Amino acid sequence: MNSTVKTYFDAFNAGDVEAMLACLSDDVAHHVNEGQIRVGKEKFAAFCAHMNRCYRENLTDIVIFEAEHGARAAAEFIVNGTYLETDEGLPEAHGQTYRLPAGSFFDLRDGKISRVTT
């Protein structure tokens, strides 16, 4: 199992954005499920701030796969969440809860995550 990816997920579940950022390369490419690509830690941090304002999420049943001698990894997990604040373009938030399967793909370089695709 890739320790950088495990540390990243542990930080996510702890709500520790700084620890997540420490796992990323400065030029990280963040491919989010809306199809946009955000490049750099600053944009990743802004995305996290938005998500943490609108959603509270915890990941369970995490399985991490590693390939290409640690240069790539993937993870499958369950997202357990609560919709806290209305997100633009979505229905009004009323504390709705959700549970859904998800996955992420990673490129790793020099012990850091250089690409996250969710």
CYANA upper distance limits for C-alpha pairs under 8 A (distance plus 0.5 A):
  1 MET  CA      6 LYS  CA      8.10
  1 MET  CA     64 ILE  CA      6.63
  1 MET  CA     65 PHE  CA      6.96
  1 MET  CA     66 GLU  CA      6.70
  2 ASN  CA      6 LYS  CA      6.84
  2 ASN  CA     64 ILE  CA      7.85
  2 ASN  CA     65 PHE  CA      8.23
  2 ASN  CA     66 GLU  CA      6.84
  2 ASN  CA     70 GLY  CA      7.23
  2 ASN  CA     73 ALA  CA      7.78
  3 SER  CA      7 THR  CA      6.51
  4 THR  CA      8 TYR  CA      6.64
  4 THR  CA     23 CYS  CA      6.77
  4 THR  CA    111 GLY  CA      7.31
  4 THR  CA    112 LYS  CA      7.27
  4 THR  CA    113 ILE  CA      7.90
  5 VAL  CA      9 PHE  CA      6.81
  5 VAL  CA     23 CYS  CA      8.29
  5 VAL  CA     64 ILE  CA      8.27
  5 VAL  CA     73 ALA  CA      8.25
  5 VAL  CA    113 ILE  CA      8.12
  6 LYS  CA     10 ASP  CA      6.60
  6 LYS  CA     64 ILE  CA      8.17
  7 THR  CA     11 ALA  CA      6.58
  7 THR  CA     20 MET  CA      8.20
  7 THR  CA     23 CYS  CA      7.91
  8 TYR  CA     12 PHE  CA      6.74
  8 TYR  CA     19 ALA  CA      7.74
  8 TYR  CA     20 MET  CA      5.62
  8 TYR  CA     23 CYS  CA      6.59
  9 PHE  CA     13 ASN  CA      6.72
  9 PHE  CA     20 MET  CA      8.31
  9 PHE  CA     59 LEU  CA      8.37
 10 ASP  CA     14 ALA  CA      6.72
 11 ALA  CA     15 GLY  CA      6.65
 11 ALA  CA     16 ASP  CA      5.54
 11 ALA  CA     17 VAL  CA      7.36
 11 ALA  CA     19 ALA  CA      6.15
 11 ALA  CA     20 MET  CA      6.01
 12 PHE  CA     16 ASP  CA      6.57
 12 PHE  CA     17 VAL  CA      7.37
 12 PHE  CA     20 MET  CA      7.05
 12 PHE  CA     58 ASN  CA      8.14
 13 ASN  CA     57 GLU  CA      8.03
 13 ASN  CA     58 ASN  CA      5.82
 13 ASN  CA     59 LEU  CA      6.91
 16 ASP  CA     20 MET  CA      6.98
 17 VAL  CA     21 LEU  CA      6.62
 17 VAL  CA     45 ALA  CA      7.64
 17 VAL  CA     48 CYS  CA      7.60
 18 GLU  CA     22 ALA  CA      6.74
 19 ALA  CA     23 CYS  CA      7.26
 20 MET  CA     24 LEU  CA      7.53
 21 LEU  CA     41 LYS  CA      7.06
 21 LEU  CA     44 PHE  CA      8.44
 21 LEU  CA     45 ALA  CA      7.88
 23 CYS  CA    111 GLY  CA      8.50
 23 CYS  CA    112 LYS  CA      5.86
 23 CYS  CA    113 ILE  CA      6.53
 24 LEU  CA     28 VAL  CA      6.61
 24 LEU  CA     41 LYS  CA      7.72
 24 LEU  CA    112 LYS  CA      5.56
 24 LEU  CA    113 ILE  CA      5.07
 24 LEU  CA    114 SER  CA      6.62
 25 SER  CA     40 GLY  CA      8.36
 25 SER  CA     41 LYS  CA      8.05
 25 SER  CA    109 ARG  CA      8.25
 25 SER  CA    112 LYS  CA      5.80
 25 SER  CA    113 ILE  CA      6.22
 25 SER  CA    114 SER  CA      5.71
 26 ASP  CA     40 GLY  CA      6.09
 26 ASP  CA     41 LYS  CA      6.19
 26 ASP  CA    114 SER  CA      8.45
 27 ASP  CA     39 VAL  CA      6.45
 27 ASP  CA     40 GLY  CA      4.94
 27 ASP  CA     41 LYS  CA      7.29
 27 ASP  CA    114 SER  CA      7.21
 28 VAL  CA     39 VAL  CA      6.11
 28 VAL  CA     40 GLY  CA      5.50
 28 VAL  CA     41 LYS  CA      6.92
 28 VAL  CA    113 ILE  CA      7.31
 28 VAL  CA    114 SER  CA      4.87
 28 VAL  CA    115 ARG  CA      5.87
 28 VAL  CA    116 VAL  CA      8.05
 29 ALA  CA     37 ILE  CA      6.92
 29 ALA  CA     38 ARG  CA      6.30
 29 ALA  CA     39 VAL  CA      5.03
 29 ALA  CA     40 GLY  CA      7.00
 29 ALA  CA    114 SER  CA      6.69
 29 ALA  CA    115 ARG  CA      5.15
 29 ALA  CA    116 VAL  CA      6.89
 30 HIS  CA     37 ILE  CA      5.96
 30 HIS  CA     38 ARG  CA      5.50
 30 HIS  CA     39 VAL  CA      6.65
 30 HIS  CA     40 GLY  CA      8.44
 30 HIS  CA     44 PHE  CA      7.35
 30 HIS  CA    115 ARG  CA      6.34
 30 HIS  CA    116 VAL  CA      5.43
 30 HIS  CA    117 THR  CA      6.60
 31 HIS  CA     35 GLY  CA      7.02
 31 HIS  CA     36 GLN  CA      6.48
 31 HIS  CA     37 ILE  CA      5.04
 31 HIS  CA     38 ARG  CA      7.05
 31 HIS  CA    115 ARG  CA      8.05
 31 HIS  CA    116 VAL  CA      6.51
 31 HIS  CA    117 THR  CA      5.03
 31 HIS  CA    118 THR  CA      6.97
 32 VAL  CA     36 GLN  CA      6.41
 32 VAL  CA     37 ILE  CA      7.06
 32 VAL  CA    116 VAL  CA      8.49
 32 VAL  CA    117 THR  CA      6.52
 32 VAL  CA    118 THR  CA      5.94
 33 ASN  CA    117 THR  CA      8.17
 33 ASN  CA    118 THR  CA      6.19
 38 ARG  CA     43 LYS  CA      6.46
 38 ARG  CA     44 PHE  CA      7.30
 39 VAL  CA     43 LYS  CA      6.97
 39 VAL  CA     44 PHE  CA      7.98
 40 GLY  CA     44 PHE  CA      6.94
 41 LYS  CA     45 ALA  CA      6.52
 42 GLU  CA     46 ALA  CA      6.79
 43 LYS  CA     47 PHE  CA      6.69
 44 PHE  CA     48 CYS  CA      6.77
 45 ALA  CA     49 ALA  CA      6.71
 46 ALA  CA     50 HIS  CA      6.81
 47 PHE  CA     51 MET  CA      6.69
 48 CYS  CA     52 ASN  CA      6.45
 49 ALA  CA     53 ARG  CA      6.70
 50 HIS  CA     54 CYS  CA      6.90
 51 MET  CA     55 TYR  CA      6.03
 51 MET  CA     56 ARG  CA      8.34
 52 ASN  CA     56 ARG  CA      6.57
 53 ARG  CA     84 LEU  CA      7.61
 53 ARG  CA     85 GLU  CA      7.12
 54 CYS  CA     83 TYR  CA      6.58
 54 CYS  CA     84 LEU  CA      5.44
 54 CYS  CA     85 GLU  CA      4.88
 54 CYS  CA     86 THR  CA      6.86
 54 CYS  CA     87 ASP  CA      6.66
 55 TYR  CA     81 GLY  CA      7.14
 55 TYR  CA     82 THR  CA      6.12
 55 TYR  CA     83 TYR  CA      5.27
 55 TYR  CA     84 LEU  CA      5.68
 55 TYR  CA     85 GLU  CA      7.51
 56 ARG  CA     81 GLY  CA      5.93
 56 ARG  CA     82 THR  CA      5.70
 56 ARG  CA     83 TYR  CA      7.27
 56 ARG  CA     84 LEU  CA      7.40
 57 GLU  CA     79 VAL  CA      6.95
 57 GLU  CA     80 ASN  CA      6.02
 57 GLU  CA     81 GLY  CA      4.69
 57 GLU  CA     82 THR  CA      7.03
 58 ASN  CA     79 VAL  CA      6.50
 58 ASN  CA     80 ASN  CA      5.75
 58 ASN  CA     81 GLY  CA      6.87
 59 LEU  CA     77 PHE  CA      6.80
 59 LEU  CA     78 ILE  CA      6.05
 59 LEU  CA     79 VAL  CA      5.32
 59 LEU  CA     80 ASN  CA      6.60
 60 THR  CA     77 PHE  CA      6.37
 60 THR  CA     78 ILE  CA      5.72
 60 THR  CA     79 VAL  CA      7.21
 60 THR  CA     80 ASN  CA      7.95
 61 ASP  CA     76 GLU  CA      8.23
 61 ASP  CA     77 PHE  CA      5.71
 61 ASP  CA     78 ILE  CA      6.50
 62 ILE  CA     75 ALA  CA      7.12
 62 ILE  CA     76 GLU  CA      6.20
 62 ILE  CA     77 PHE  CA      4.88
 62 ILE  CA     78 ILE  CA      7.64
 63 VAL  CA     75 ALA  CA      5.93
 63 VAL  CA     76 GLU  CA      5.81
 63 VAL  CA     77 PHE  CA      6.94
 64 ILE  CA     73 ALA  CA      7.55
 64 ILE  CA     74 ALA  CA      6.29
 64 ILE  CA     75 ALA  CA      4.82
 64 ILE  CA     76 GLU  CA      7.20
 65 PHE  CA     73 ALA  CA      5.97
 65 PHE  CA     74 ALA  CA      5.59
 65 PHE  CA     75 ALA  CA      6.48
 66 GLU  CA     70 GLY  CA      6.44
 66 GLU  CA     71 ALA  CA      8.45
 66 GLU  CA     72 ARG  CA      6.58
 66 GLU  CA     73 ALA  CA      4.81
 66 GLU  CA     74 ALA  CA      6.98
 67 ALA  CA     71 ALA  CA      7.14
 67 ALA  CA     72 ARG  CA      5.75
 67 ALA  CA     73 ALA  CA      6.29
 68 GLU  CA     72 ARG  CA      6.46
 70 GLY  CA    108 LEU  CA      7.50
 71 ALA  CA    107 ASP  CA      6.32
 71 ALA  CA    108 LEU  CA      5.30
 71 ALA  CA    109 ARG  CA      6.94
 72 ARG  CA    105 PHE  CA      8.11
 72 ARG  CA    106 PHE  CA      6.02
 72 ARG  CA    107 ASP  CA      5.06
 72 ARG  CA    108 LEU  CA      6.26
 73 ALA  CA    105 PHE  CA      6.43
 73 ALA  CA    106 PHE  CA      5.53
 73 ALA  CA    107 ASP  CA      7.07
 73 ALA  CA    108 LEU  CA      8.25
 74 ALA  CA    103 GLY  CA      7.76
 74 ALA  CA    104 SER  CA      6.12
 74 ALA  CA    105 PHE  CA      4.82
 74 ALA  CA    106 PHE  CA      6.44
 75 ALA  CA    103 GLY  CA      5.93
 75 ALA  CA    104 SER  CA      5.79
 75 ALA  CA    105 PHE  CA      7.03
 76 GLU  CA    101 PRO  CA      8.04
 76 GLU  CA    102 ALA  CA      6.49
 76 GLU  CA    103 GLY  CA      4.89
 76 GLU  CA    104 SER  CA      7.23
 77 PHE  CA    101 PRO  CA      6.45
 77 PHE  CA    102 ALA  CA      6.04
 77 PHE  CA    103 GLY  CA      6.54
 78 ILE  CA     99 ARG  CA      7.17
 78 ILE  CA    100 LEU  CA      6.04
 78 ILE  CA    101 PRO  CA      5.00
 78 ILE  CA    102 ALA  CA      6.46
 79 VAL  CA     98 TYR  CA      8.22
 79 VAL  CA     99 ARG  CA      5.98
 79 VAL  CA    100 LEU  CA      5.78
 79 VAL  CA    101 PRO  CA      6.67
 79 VAL  CA    102 ALA  CA      7.20
 80 ASN  CA     97 THR  CA      8.04
 80 ASN  CA     98 TYR  CA      6.38
 80 ASN  CA     99 ARG  CA      5.04
 80 ASN  CA    100 LEU  CA      7.34
 81 GLY  CA     97 THR  CA      6.02
 81 GLY  CA     98 TYR  CA      5.70
 81 GLY  CA     99 ARG  CA      6.83
 82 THR  CA     95 GLY  CA      6.29
 82 THR  CA     96 GLN  CA      6.09
 82 THR  CA     97 THR  CA      4.81
 82 THR  CA     98 TYR  CA      6.84
 83 TYR  CA     93 ALA  CA      6.23
 83 TYR  CA     94 HIS  CA      7.45
 83 TYR  CA     95 GLY  CA      5.57
 83 TYR  CA     96 GLN  CA      5.73
 83 TYR  CA     97 THR  CA      6.74
 84 LEU  CA     93 ALA  CA      6.40
 84 LEU  CA     94 HIS  CA      7.37
 84 LEU  CA     95 GLY  CA      5.81
 84 LEU  CA     96 GLN  CA      8.16
 85 GLU  CA     92 GLU  CA      8.11
 85 GLU  CA     93 ALA  CA      5.70
 85 GLU  CA     94 HIS  CA      8.15
 85 GLU  CA     95 GLY  CA      8.42
 86 THR  CA     90 LEU  CA      7.32
 86 THR  CA     91 PRO  CA      7.31
 86 THR  CA     92 GLU  CA      5.46
 86 THR  CA     93 ALA  CA      5.08
 87 ASP  CA     91 PRO  CA      8.11
 87 ASP  CA     92 GLU  CA      8.09
 87 ASP  CA     93 ALA  CA      8.17
102 ALA  CA    118 THR  CA      8.07
103 GLY  CA    118 THR  CA      6.43
104 SER  CA    116 VAL  CA      7.17
104 SER  CA    117 THR  CA      5.87
104 SER  CA    118 THR  CA      4.86
105 PHE  CA    115 ARG  CA      8.20
105 PHE  CA    116 VAL  CA      6.27
105 PHE  CA    117 THR  CA      5.54
105 PHE  CA    118 THR  CA      7.06
106 PHE  CA    113 ILE  CA      7.03
106 PHE  CA    114 SER  CA      7.77
106 PHE  CA    115 ARG  CA      5.75
106 PHE  CA    116 VAL  CA      5.36
106 PHE  CA    117 THR  CA      7.02
107 ASP  CA    113 ILE  CA      6.39
107 ASP  CA    114 SER  CA      5.92
107 ASP  CA    115 ARG  CA      5.40
107 ASP  CA    116 VAL  CA      7.49
108 LEU  CA    112 LYS  CA      5.96
108 LEU  CA    113 ILE  CA      4.96
108 LEU  CA    114 SER  CA      5.83
108 LEU  CA    115 ARG  CA      7.58
109 ARG  CA    113 ILE  CA      6.87
109 ARG  CA    114 SER  CA      6.66
